[in-house]
Amino acid sequence: MTTDLPPAVHTYLTTPKDEIGPILGQLFTGDAVVHDEGRTHTGIDAIRVWNDSVATAFTYTRTVVGATLWHNTAIVAAGLEGDFPGSPVRLHHHFSLTDDKICALTICT
């Protein structure tokens, strides 16, 4: 993984999925928005519910295969492999940041 990623993005991508819930408020702005699998999750509480549901539903590993940084944006390609339908898959994580925190995250294929 590139070490050039913004700290919030790096921490989000490298923290074990079952340990990230308690620190989401340190990584995301209070009004952050996450788009994943056709659903939108707005605010820390909703993002925590989304994260916890993914963390408990599946076991997977994530390997960053590339990243593009531009101003306050990081686009990260990652391979995911696990016990979820369609595994393995390559996902793109589009992070927007403000004040060094993630204000928006869109995950897509």
N, C-alpha and C positions, 0 to 999 in steps of 0.2 A: 504494500500500500504506500502511496506517496505520503510523505510527511508534510507536504505543502498544503494539505487540506486545512481549512479553518478549524480551530480547536473544537468548536461545537460539533462540526460535521465528523471530524476524526473520532471524537468521543462517542458520538451516536453510532458510528459504524463499527467500532471496536469493542464496545462494552457488551458483555454477554446479555442476550435478550431478556433473561429473567432478572437482571440487575439494573436495567435502565429505567424502570418505572420511577423509583425514588428520586432520580436526578433529572427527570424531564424538564422540570422548572428551571434548572440551571442551563439547559441547552436550547429551549424554545421560549419565544416571547409569550406573554400571557394570552395574546389573541392570535397565536399561530394557527395555521390551517394546514392539515394534512389531507391529501387526496390519494386514495389507494383503493383499488378494485372497485371503481365506480362510486365510491362513497367519500363524503367530505366530513372531516372531523375538525371542529373549531374550538380552540381554547385548550388549556392544559388538561382539564378534567376529561374532556372528550378524547384527547390524544392519549391520555393514560389508559382509558378504557380500551381504545383501539389497540394500543401496544400490548396491554395485558392479554387481550383475547388472542392476538397473534402468537404471543410468547407461550401461551398454554395450549394452543391448538396444534402446533407443529414443532418438530425438531428439525433444525436446519443449520447449515454452515454458510457463511457469506464470505466470498473472496472478491476483493476489489480488483478489477482488471484494467481500469483506466479512469482518469479524471480530467476534466477540463475546468479551469477556473477563469472567471471573467467578472471583474468588478466585485459585486456582492453576491455572486452566484457560483455554485459548484455543481457540476453535472458529473455524477459518478456512475460508472458502469460496474455492476457487480454480478457475479455468478452465485446463484443460490442452489443448494442441493440439500434435499431432505425428504421427509415423509409426507410432503404435500402433493396434491394432484398436479401433474405436469412437470414434476421435478426431473431433471435439473432445468433451470431457467436463467436467462440473463435479464436483469432488471436495470433500468436507469432511474437513478434518484436525482431529482432536480431540487436542489436546496437554494432558497433565497435567504439572505441574512440581513439583519439590521442590528446595529450595536453589538456585533459579535455573537448574536443568538439567531437561531433558525426561526424565521417568521413564516416560511412556507416550505412544504415538502410535497412533491408530487412523485409518486412511484409508478412507473409504467414499463411495459415491455419494449 
